[in-house]
Every structure is written in C-alpha cells, then in structure tokens.
Amino acid sequence: MRIRSLFFSMFAGLVLAGCSSEEDITSGNNGGESGEPQFLTINLVTNSTGSPLAAKAKAPGDDNATFEEGLEPENKVTKVRFYFFDASGNAAHVRNEGGQFKNYLEWTDVLEENNQMPNVEKILSATLIIQSPKGDAAPAQVVAVVNPTVNPNEERSLTSLATVAYDYQAYTESGSFVMSNSAYADNGAEKMAVSVVGKIHKTSGEALNDPVEIYVERTIAKVRLNSSLTPIEGKTNIFKTSEDGSQKVTVGGTETEIYVKFLGWNTTAVSNKSRLVKDINPSWPGNLLGTTPWNWAENFRSFWAVNASGVTYRYGAFVPDPESKPIDGNLFQAQAKTAFDKSQWVYVNENATDYANAQEGAAPGTPTKVIISAQLVDADGNALEFAEYGSTRTTIEGLKELFANNCGLYKKETLNGATKFTKIKPEELTVKTATAVGEAGKDVAGRYKAYVQLAEDEDKDGKWYASNNEDAAPITAATANKQLKGLGSAKVWKDGYTYYYFDISHFGNKKGVVRNHIYDANITNLTGLGTPVYDPEEIIYPEKPKDDNDTFIAAQIKILSWRVVNSDVTLDW
C-alpha cells in the first residue's frame, strides 16, 4: 500500500529552560530558567515508498513495486503525542502540569494546509510550547504517537514506552489508526527514537531550515481477498470442487456432482495486541526474509518484527447467521465479509516473530490466517447435507443407521412375560462434534470429526447391553458411548457447511503479518470439499482433515505498501 504521504511540517515553539547564552541549545546543556522560547521543527512523515522515500532510493528487488493510497479514515489525524527523552532514554521533562513536570505533550490543532500528491498528501502545521524545569538538559530524543486514543498518558522512559502494547485493531472501527515511529536497524543498533541533538535553535527561522524528520507507520495491517475462480455456467458464485467432476454424492437415489458456494470470509488466529512501537533484533541476518532484505536503514524502515510478550490468539465460529445466532465473545465470524473482489477488508494486529524467538526471527508459531466459509451445493445452489464414513458417503440418517447396525448395542425388552434383545435404533443415536465428546479441542487435533453417540434422552445407565446373550449385564451409558466411538469418526457437512483457510504469507515463504502492509490474497484454484462443519456455532480452530489428499485451495499473496510480492500458496486437505 502506498501509505498516503502524510507530512506534518511541525513548527514547534519550545519554551525550554532559558539560556543566557546566544548559542543554540544542544542536548546536555542546561535549559536555565523556564520560559525562554527555543524552536524545533518536526516533519512527521508516513513511512511508504509513495512518500519522499520513492525519490530517495529503491530497495533491492523493488523494481516492480506497486503502491496504493490509504483511505481517508486510515489517514485521519486528530492528535499527536510527542514523548521526549534524554540521551540515555530517561524521561526529559517538557511540560508543567499543575506543578508536575511531564515528558510528553500533545498537539490537537490539526489543520490540513496543502496537498501535493503523489509525494505529499497532507501538510499539517503545529506550534508546540515546552516548559522544562530550571537546570534540566534539553531533550535529546523524541517519539511521536499519532492518534494516541488508547496509549498511556503518563510519563514514560524510552524502555517503558517500548513495552506498551494494545489491541489496536479494535480501534480501527472508530477510525482511530494509531501510528508511531518506524523502527529499523542502523550500524548494528535498533533505532526507535529520533535524535533532536543540534536541532533546537533560538529562532524559528533557523529551526524551519533545519527540521527533524520522524517517520511513522500504522500499528496494524490490512487484509483483502479476491477470487479469480471461474463459476459454473449461468451462476455467479458456484464453483466446481473437482476438475473432472469426480466429487459426487447420491441424493434421493440420484448421483449428484458436488459444487461449492462461497458464503464469506474473515481472518482468524488474530493476535490480541500489537506493540505501540515495532520491536526488532538488529542482529538478524540480512537474508532473514530470503532474497528480500528485512531492513532498509537508509530510508528508516524495516519489514519484520517481534511480537509483544504474552500475545494470545482469537478465533470465531462459522455462524451461518451471525445476527440470529450471536455468540458471546465471538469476534471473528467466518463469513463476516461477503465480497471476494477486494472491495472489503479487515484490519489485524501485527503477528510476526514470537517474543520467545526474538533472537532467531522465526515465523510466528501461530500464523494469522484467512478463513473462507462455504457451502457444498448442487448445480442449482441447493445445499447438500451428507456424511462421509470411510469411503462411504451417505445422509446423516444413513450414518446413524450404519452405526446402529454395527455397534453391537442392544436394549432388553419384556413383552408378555418374554424377554428379548433388540438392536439399538438409528433414532436412538445422535451426531456430536469431537469437541462436544471430549475427543478434540483448541489444542487437540481432529476437531472436524463427528461421532455417533447415544441421543440425550437415551443416555441412561443400565439401559444398554453390549451383547444379546441372556446372561449379559447392563452397561453404563458412558461404556455404550465408548463402544460407539470404537467404530471411529465420520466427517459430516451439516447443511453442506464447510470451510477453507490459508496462512498469510509475508515475503517469500515467511508466514506472518507486519504493520503498515496490505496483504492481498487472490484465490486461483480450489479442489475438494474443505473441512466439514457440523456445529456452525462452535468456535473454529482451523485444521485440515488428515485422511484427505485431494482437497486444496490455492492463493496468490500480494503484499502492498512498500512493494507487491506475489507468492503461490497451496493448501492440501
């Protein structure tokens, strides 16, 4: 994405502690009495190749870069907070608030003055007045936070500020896109704060001619999805599940080809927070992302990151009708977005190297994914509900009949004084998910499996027998269910519901999402029936059925903002 070139030409009148000398104030000099104005001009620039970076240089491999303007809400600025530090990263006091000195101040008088596209989209000006205590040294470093809606408004050292992390994704809905200093490596050191040493002058004219540049980037990433699949003739959203038409099921005695209809998509396995300022390891090797360099010091950028400590991941349910079937705490319904033409998007928190793997710079252990909710249908779009048990495809009732005939469970009945054993009937059985019967869960694979069990009103101890021998003793309901489980699991597409998913790739084969990027995925091929959904209200922790080798969805990943990166992703079910 070509981040809209957002310049803040900030004329900041600094009332630093007064200095009787005619010399300009430099870091380390005492400010003297507070109240004497000194000046610092700050240009605050969004970090993208669409900004003056494009005129300065191109990174290696950037010959085919494509960029895109940000949307108005993504670039809207309501407030900027500046944190000042001394050379050691300690808080440098710049504001007197009721007798208490703070090391930050805020600018809210945001006015757009000019538009100079393509390199400059907005130019904003501000005058900042700073008061320092008598005898304090002038600040040496500064960090800017744009739209600090949820950031700490207390004094922070540079080290403390670097640990701040929030769910910045949640605030994009209200149009608050938080941005902060771009972090990168330079001469083996991490650069986060920008030096103001030698930039503080005694006149505004001198300051305007000698500005400090701060490059900022959004704390979140953006994901879009496009489908270039060819629908079947006469339909707009129905696709083949096999090139040769071999995916079939018998419906009402007629063999019917299975097609798929897309219902929607969303992201899942989304990290619950991003750092306020990107963290990196300056010792990462240059080939961390393969042939794509991860660091671009000459233009104040880097393209990989370390997650905050304690990141967890959020998932959602399939939910065929989120409005009529809401789920408490479910933030990521699989079909939240219904367009497959890049006209819809979602924002996600950064998810790169896990905090514990900062030294290695490895891909995240839990990559953020795109999940596609779908429905298996016939050529007219009618849902195909069926079960697959081994090589047998049947109805759900047929599955229960198959289990009733083969599970070896009996009921003892007495009629007219005579006792006889009768086989369990299909209507005395039900189908439950692997999670519901305790066979799988968030951290245990096999969640897509379905098990035939006793129906709830039949789940009683002493009612069932494991044989039809006259001397057979009754068994508990738990034992009966265990005997049913012994026949194995099935895959059941309730109402035809299914899903596909893929991990989002960054550059090359590196999975992960990094702030200030757009990830464009293009579905180029789809084969197979996806992962079955029996209970659409159950939270989905995506996985692929292990016994299927003929199902995959392929996607081309394009990453925008700095450059467009094409990569093919094949997902085998």
LINPE-V753595 format. One record per residue. RES is the residue in one letter. OMEGA is omega in whole degrees, 0 to 359 (NA if undefined). Layout:
<<RES/OMEGA> <RES/OMEGA>>
This chain:
<<M/171> <R/179> <I/183> <R/188> <S/188> <L/182> <F/169> <F/176> <S/192> <M/176> <F/187> <A/176> <G/185> <L/173> <V/177> <L/179> <A/190> <G/181> <C/183> <S/181> <S/174> <E/181> <E/173> <D/178> <I/175> <T/181> <S/179> <G/176> <N/176> <N/181> <G/181> <G/180> <E/178> <S/177> <G/178> <E/186> <P/169> <Q/192> <F/177> <L/176> <T/181> <I/168> <N/181> <L/193> <V/173> <T/189> <N/176> <S/181> <T/177> <G/177> <S/179> <P/176> <L/182> <A/181> <A/184> <K/186> <A/170> <K/178> <A/178> <P/180> <G/186> <D/187> <D/184> <N/183> <A/174> <T/185> <F/187> <E/177> <E/172> <G/177> <L/183> <E/179> <P/181> <E/183> <N/183> <K/180> <V/178> <T/184> <K/173> <V/177> <R/179> <F/174> <Y/182> <F/183> <F/173> <D/185> <A/181> <S/180> <G/176> <N/179> <A/176> <A/187> <H/184> <V/183> <R/178> <N/181> <E/180> <G/180> <G/178> <Q/181> <F/180> <K/179> <N/177> <Y/173> <L/186> <E/175> <W/183> <T/182> <D/187> <V/179> <L/178> <E/184> <E/188> <N/176> <N/182> <Q/179> <M/7> <P/186> <N/182> <V/180> <E/179> <K/171> <I/182> <L/181> <S/178> <A/173> <T/182> <L/179> <I/185> <I/176> <Q/178> <S/178> <P/177> <K/177> <G/179> <D/176> <A/176> <A/178> <P/182> <A/185> <Q/179> <V/172> <V/179> <A/175> <V/181> <V/181> <N/185> <P/184> <T/186> <V/182> <N/185> <P/178> <N/176> <E/181> <E/181> <R/167> <S/179> <L/179> <T/180> <S/180> <L/182> <A/181> <T/184> <V/178> <A/180> <Y/172> <D/184> <Y/177> <Q/184> <A/185> <Y/177> <T/180> <E/179> <S/178> <G/179> <S/178> <F/183> <V/176> <M/179> <S/182> <N/172> <S/179> <A/181> <Y/179> <A/179> <D/180> <N/176> <G/180> <A/176> <E/178> <K/178> <M/177> <A/180> <V/181> <S/172> <V/180> <V/179> <G/183> <K/180> <I/186> <H/182> <K/177> <T/180> <S/180> <G/178> <E/181> <A/180> <L/180> <N/183> <D/187> <P/169> <V/178> <E/175> <I/178> <Y/183> <V/178> <E/179> <R/182> <T/184> <I/176> <A/185> <K/182> <V/176> <R/182> <L/177> <N/175> <S/174> <S/176> <L/178> <T/180> <P/178> <I/186> <E/177> <G/181> <K/181> <T/186> <N/177> <I/187> <F/177> <K/175> <T/175> <S/182> <E/184> <D/179> <G/185> <S/179> <Q/185> <K/175> <V/180> <T/181> <V/180> <G/179> <G/181> <T/177> <E/187> <T/177> <E/182> <I/175> <Y/179> <V/177> <K/177> <F/178> <L/181> <G/181> <W/176> <N/170> <T/177> <T/190> <A/182> <V/180> <S/187> <N/179> <K/172> <S/171> <R/174> <L/177> <V/182> <K/175> <D/179> <I/172> <N/185> <P/180> <S/176> <W/179> <P/182> <G/181> <N/180> <L/179> <L/182> <G/181> <T/179> <T/180> <P/181> <W/184> <N/182> <W/189> <A/184> <E/176> <N/167> <F/185> <R/169> <S/189> <F/171> <W/187> <A/174> <V/179> <N/173> <A/176> <S/174> <G/178> <V/171> <T/186> <Y/185> <R/183> <Y/178> <G/179> <A/176> <F/174> <V/180> <P/180> <D/185> <P/182> <E/182> <S/180> <K/180> <P/179> <I/180> <D/177> <G/181> <N/185> <L/190> <F/175> <Q/189> <A/182> <Q/182> <A/179> <K/187> <T/180> <A/180> <F/182> <D/181> <K/179> <S/176> <Q/183> <W/174> <V/176> <Y/181> <V/173> <N/178> <E/178> <N/182> <A/181> <T/175> <D/182> <Y/182> <A/183> <N/184> <A/183> <Q/184> <E/183> <G/182> <A/175> <A/181> <P/177> <G/176> <T/182> <P/172> <T/187> <K/166> <V/178> <I/183> <I/176> <S/185> <A/180> <Q/176> <L/189> <V/170> <D/185> <A/180> <D/178> <G/179> <N/183> <A/176> <L/178> <E/180> <F/179> <A/177> <E/180> <Y/188> <G/178> <S/183> <T/172> <R/184> <T/175> <T/177> <I/177> <E/177> <G/177> <L/180> <K/177> <E/179> <L/179> <F/180> <A/183> <N/188> <N/186> <C/179> <G/177> <L/183> <Y/171> <K/177> <K/180> <E/177> <T/179> <L/180> <N/177> <G/180> <A/180> <T/176> <K/179> <F/176> <T/179> <K/174> <I/182> <K/179> <P/182> <E/176> <E/180> <L/176> <T/178> <V/179> <K/179> <T/178> <A/179> <T/182> <A/181> <V/175> <G/180> <E/180> <A/180> <G/184> <K/183> <D/180> <V/184> <A/179> <G/184> <R/181> <Y/185> <K/176> <A/182> <Y/174> <V/183> <Q/175> <L/174> <A/187> <E/181> <D/177> <E/186> <D/183> <K/178> <D/175> <G/182> <K/189> <W/180> <Y/182> <A/175> <S/179> <N/175> <N/183> <E/181> <D/180> <A/179> <A/178> <P/179> <I/178> <T/177> <A/179> <A/178> <T/178> <A/179> <N/177> <K/178> <Q/176> <L/178> <K/181> <G/178> <L/177> <G/183> <S/177> <A/170> <K/184> <V/176> <W/180> <K/183> <D/179> <G/185> <Y/180> <T/175> <Y/173> <Y/178> <Y/172> <F/175> <D/176> <I/179> <S/178> <H/175> <F/179> <G/180> <N/182> <K/176> <K/178> <G/175> <V/182> <V/184> <R/173> <N/175> <H/166> <I/176> <Y/178> <D/178> <A/180> <N/180> <I/184> <T/182> <N/179> <L/177> <T/176> <G/192> <L/178> <G/179> <T/186> <P/177> <V/177> <Y/178> <D/184> <P/179> <E/179> <E/180> <I/181> <I/168> <Y/197> <P/174> <E/179> <K/174> <P/186> <K/187> <D/177> <D/178> <N/187> <D/183> <T/175> <F/173> <I/183> <A/180> <A/170> <Q/180> <I/175> <K/180> <I/181> <L/174> <S/177> <W/177> <R/174> <V/180> <V/179> <N/174> <S/179> <D/178> <V/178> <T/182> <L/182> <D/175> <W/NA>>
